[in-house]
Amino acid sequence: MVSKSLQLARIAGLALLALVLWIAALVAFVAVGDDEIPIAGNDVASLVDAAKKQAAEHRGNLALVVINSGRIAGSHFHSIGRPVDRIHPIVTAEFAP
């Protein structure tokens, strides 16, 4: 039978290994993400223009509305087939600075 102190040492070792692996994964993800180039500048017009270019290259639907300080700052709707419903949009994600 394994002593209690040996069991605790194994658990502590596994916890330390998990922590080291977690930190290594975080560092790797951050390092890879730093090489990405933004598709647009810091203004709304360049973001909407970049979305238009990307939408033209792909099949599918896109409804993009940029909201700044509670007001619509820019939008773009791209659809294959029937038009996008601009009256009842479904919000799928919110991003805040």
Helices and strands as residue ranges (DSSP letters): H 4-33, H 44-57, E 62-68, E 71-78
